[in-house]
Amino acid sequence: MDLAPGFMDLGLNNWPWNRREDLPLFKATCHADAVPQSYLGRVIYTHDPGRALVTGKCRDIGASMTQQMRGLAARAPYFMGGAADTLREMVDFYDRRFNIGYTEQEKQDLVNFMSVL
């Protein structure tokens, strides 16, 4: 079941969460009367403007389609730009991005779980 259908921004393409020196970095500045991007406001640095390229809306900067998790282990590399080569790298990214604070055991348990989906 998809609880958040459609496009959403998980911070996969935007600074400060994803700093990739091998990708171009774009600066997007939103109009003062536009609804700002929910986390980053009106000035956003991104490697991929995402859905905003189609809609032109500030709130869509960095938004992309979320992927299903069925057969996840067989579809490396992960993320739209291939930023994570392994499930562990993906878990580490989300742990940093959302300040989750997983223990090493929790990270390993999550990797094991995702590898059998």
N, C-alpha and C positions, 0 to 999 in steps of 0.2 A: 504494500500500500504506500502510495506516495503522499506524504503529509504536507509537502511543500512543492506542489507541481509547478513546472515551468522554470523560468530563469531566476537565479539568485546569485548573490555575491558571497562567496565564502572566504574572500581575501586571498584567493589563489594567485591572483595576478597583480595585486596592488602592494606598494610599499606601505608600511614598513615590514609587512609580514613575509613578503617574497622578494628577496634581493638577488636577482640573477644578472650577473655581469655579462653573460653571453646573449642577453636579449635586449632589444631597444627599450628605452624607457620614455613614455609619453607623459606630458603634463597636461591635464585637463582642468580648465577653470570654468566653473558653472556661472551662469547669469545670476545676478543678485535676486531676481524674482523666482528662480527655479527652486524646486524642492531639492535640498542637498542630499548627497549620498549619505546613507544612514550612519556610517562609522567615521568616514573621513572628511565630511563637510563639503566645501565648495572647490577646494584645490586638491586634486588627486593625482598621484604619480602611479602609473600602471604600465605593465608590460603588454596588456591586452585590454583595450576599451570594452570588449565584450558586446553585450546587447546594445550599448549606447551608440554603436556605429549604425544601428538600424533605427533606433527610436530617437536619438539625439537628446535623450533625457539624462540629466545628471545622476539621478538615482539608479540608472542602469549601467553605470560605469563599472566594469569588472564582472558583470553578471553573465553567467553562462548556464547551460542546461546541466542539471545534476544527473549523474549517471547511476544506473542500478548497480547493485552489489552482487548480483548472481554471476558466478564464474569470475569473480574479481581477481583471484590469484593468477589466472591465465592471461590477463590483459595488461601486463606491465609494458611500458612504463605508465605511471599514474599521473593524473591531472591532465588538463587540456594541453599543456606545453611539455609534458613528459618530465616534470621536475623531480619526480620520485621514481627511482629504479626498482625499489622493493617495497613490500608492505610495511616494513619497519620504518623506512624513510617517510612513508605517508603518515603513519601513526605519530612519529616524532614531529612532523610538520603541524598536525592538528594539536598536539600537546603544547607546542610553542604558541601557535596562533591563538588558541583559546585559553591559554594559561590553565590547562587542566590539572597538571601536576601528577600524572600517572607515575606509579612506581615501576621499576624494571619488570617486576612480575606481572603487573597489569598490562604493560606494553606487550610483553611476550604472549600473555593470554589473548589479547586482542588480535595480534598477528595470527596466532593459531586459529582463532575463531574465523577471521576473514579468509584464511587460506582454504577453508572447507566449505565456503558458501557456494 
